[in-house]
């Protein structure tokens, strides 16, 4: 069984039918139960100007065929313990980070401690100059939600959750 973790109800809504578990934002203890793999899915803020709302960024272990199928952008997802401001996203972008979120690292570490395969799927909802809790992010929600659902459904088809095993 794959544990599909999302942080908020806003991320869970487009994934209804995929049995997402809302785990909340930030670092915490995750009960991964008897899962065989972990997918952390949700939204992220762009740290690069070339990333736009709706773009997908991946983390963890996956094959190039999955990256191609999701048309995922290259780059690292940086997990922070707070909502990143546009200035902080720009600073992270100058260090090479593609996107920022509040869960990927923590869920990856929980999966690695089991050890079970991990895949992080993040869809950009706020652009480089946008605030995560601002009007731009709200305006981008319909597109980001649609892309999140498509990406997770496709990943559930293609990602075996057994990479490196």
C-alpha positions as CSV (number, residue, x, y, z in Angstrom):
1,X,0.0,0.0,0.0
2,X,1.3,3.5,-0.9
3,X,0.9,6.2,1.8
4,X,-0.2,9.3,0.0
5,X,0.4,12.3,2.2
6,X,-0.8,15.9,1.7
7,X,-0.5,18.8,4.1
8,X,-3.8,20.5,3.8
9,X,-7.4,20.0,2.7
10,X,-6.7,22.3,-0.3
11,X,-4.2,19.7,-1.5
12,X,-6.5,16.8,-0.6
13,X,-9.5,18.0,-2.5
14,X,-8.1,17.4,-6.0
15,X,-7.0,13.9,-4.8
16,X,-10.2,12.6,-3.5
17,X,-10.6,9.0,-4.7
18,X,-6.8,8.4,-4.3
19,X,-7.2,8.1,-0.5
20,X,-4.9,11.0,0.5
21,X,-4.1,11.5,4.2
22,X,-3.9,15.1,5.5
23,X,-0.9,15.2,7.7
24,X,-0.5,18.9,8.3
25,X,2.3,21.3,7.5
26,X,5.8,21.3,8.9
27,X,7.9,18.7,10.7
28,X,6.2,16.1,12.8
29,X,6.0,12.4,13.5
30,X,4.4,10.5,10.7
31,X,2.7,7.2,11.3
32,X,3.5,5.4,8.1
33,X,1.9,2.2,9.3
34,X,2.5,-0.8,7.1
35,X,3.0,1.3,3.9
36,X,5.3,-0.1,1.2
37,X,6.0,3.4,-0.3
38,X,5.4,7.1,0.4
39,X,4.2,9.8,-2.0
40,X,4.2,13.3,-0.6
41,X,2.0,15.4,-2.9
42,X,1.1,19.1,-2.7
43,X,1.9,22.6,-3.7
44,X,5.1,24.6,-3.7
45,X,6.4,28.1,-4.3
46,X,8.7,28.8,-7.2
47,X,12.2,29.9,-6.4
48,X,13.1,30.3,-10.1
49,X,11.6,32.7,-12.6
50,X,11.3,30.0,-15.2
51,X,8.9,28.0,-13.0
52,X,5.2,28.9,-13.5
53,X,2.1,28.0,-11.6
54,X,1.1,24.4,-12.7
55,X,4.7,23.2,-13.2
56,X,5.6,20.0,-11.5
57,X,8.9,19.4,-9.6
58,X,9.8,15.9,-8.2
59,X,11.9,14.7,-5.3
60,X,13.0,11.2,-4.3
61,X,13.6,8.1,-6.4
62,X,11.9,7.9,-9.8
63,X,12.7,6.8,-13.3
64,X,13.2,9.2,-16.2
65,X,10.0,7.8,-17.8
66,X,8.0,9.2,-14.8
67,X,9.7,12.6,-15.0
68,X,9.0,12.7,-18.8
69,X,5.3,11.6,-18.3
70,X,4.8,14.3,-15.8
71,X,6.8,16.9,-17.7
72,X,8.5,17.6,-14.5
73,X,11.0,20.5,-14.2
74,X,14.6,19.9,-13.1
75,X,15.6,21.2,-9.7
76,X,15.6,20.6,-6.0
77,X,12.7,21.1,-3.6
78,X,13.8,22.8,-0.4
79,X,11.7,22.2,2.7
80,X,11.5,25.0,5.3
81,X,9.6,25.4,8.5
82,X,7.6,28.5,7.6
83,X,5.9,30.0,4.6
84,X,8.7,31.5,2.5
85,X,8.4,35.1,1.4
86,X,9.1,36.2,-2.2
87,X,12.5,37.6,-1.0
88,X,13.3,34.3,0.6
89,X,12.3,32.3,-2.5
90,X,14.5,34.6,-4.6
91,X,17.4,34.0,-2.3
92,X,16.9,30.2,-2.4
93,X,16.6,30.5,-6.2
94,X,20.0,32.2,-6.4
95,X,21.5,29.1,-4.6
96,X,20.0,26.8,-7.2
97,X,16.8,25.7,-5.5
98,X,13.8,25.2,-7.8
99,X,10.9,25.3,-5.4
100,X,10.1,25.5,-1.7
101,X,7.6,23.6,0.5
102,X,7.0,22.7,4.1
103,X,6.8,18.8,4.0
104,X,9.0,17.0,1.5
105,X,12.1,16.7,3.5
106,X,10.3,15.5,6.7
107,X,8.3,12.9,4.8
108,X,11.4,11.7,2.9
109,X,13.3,11.3,6.2
110,X,10.4,9.3,7.7
111,X,10.2,7.1,4.6
112,X,14.0,6.5,4.6
113,X,13.9,5.5,8.3
114,X,11.5,2.6,7.5
115,X,13.1,2.2,4.8
116,X,10.5,2.5,2.0
117,X,10.7,4.2,-1.4
118,X,9.8,7.9,-1.4
119,X,8.4,10.2,-4.1
120,X,7.7,13.9,-3.7
121,X,5.4,15.6,-6.2
122,X,5.0,19.3,-5.9
123,X,3.0,21.6,-8.2
124,X,4.0,25.2,-8.3
125,X,1.1,27.4,-7.0
126,X,2.8,30.7,-6.3
127,X,5.3,32.2,-8.6
128,X,8.7,33.7,-7.6
129,X,7.2,37.1,-6.8
130,X,4.0,35.9,-5.3
131,X,3.1,35.4,-1.7
132,X,2.0,31.8,-0.8
133,X,-1.1,33.1,1.0
134,X,-1.9,35.9,-1.5
135,X,-4.4,36.5,-4.2
136,X,-2.1,35.2,-6.9
137,X,-1.9,31.8,-5.2
138,X,-5.7,31.7,-4.9
139,X,-6.1,32.6,-8.5
140,X,-3.7,29.8,-9.5
141,X,-5.4,27.1,-7.3
142,X,-7.7,25.7,-10.0
143,X,-4.8,25.1,-12.4
144,X,-2.5,23.8,-9.6
145,X,-5.2,21.5,-8.3
146,X,-5.9,20.0,-11.7
147,X,-2.1,19.5,-12.4
148,X,-1.7,17.9,-8.9
149,X,-4.4,15.4,-9.6
150,X,-3.1,14.5,-13.0
151,X,0.5,14.2,-11.7
152,X,-0.5,12.0,-8.7
153,X,-2.8,9.7,-10.8
154,X,-0.1,9.3,-13.4
155,X,2.5,8.6,-10.7
156,X,0.3,6.0,-9.1
157,X,0.2,4.2,-12.5
158,X,3.9,4.5,-13.4
159,X,5.9,4.7,-10.1
160,X,6.4,1.3,-8.8
161,X,7.5,2.5,-5.4
162,X,10.3,-0.1,-5.5
163,X,13.1,2.0,-7.0
164,X,16.4,0.9,-5.5
165,X,14.9,-2.3,-3.9
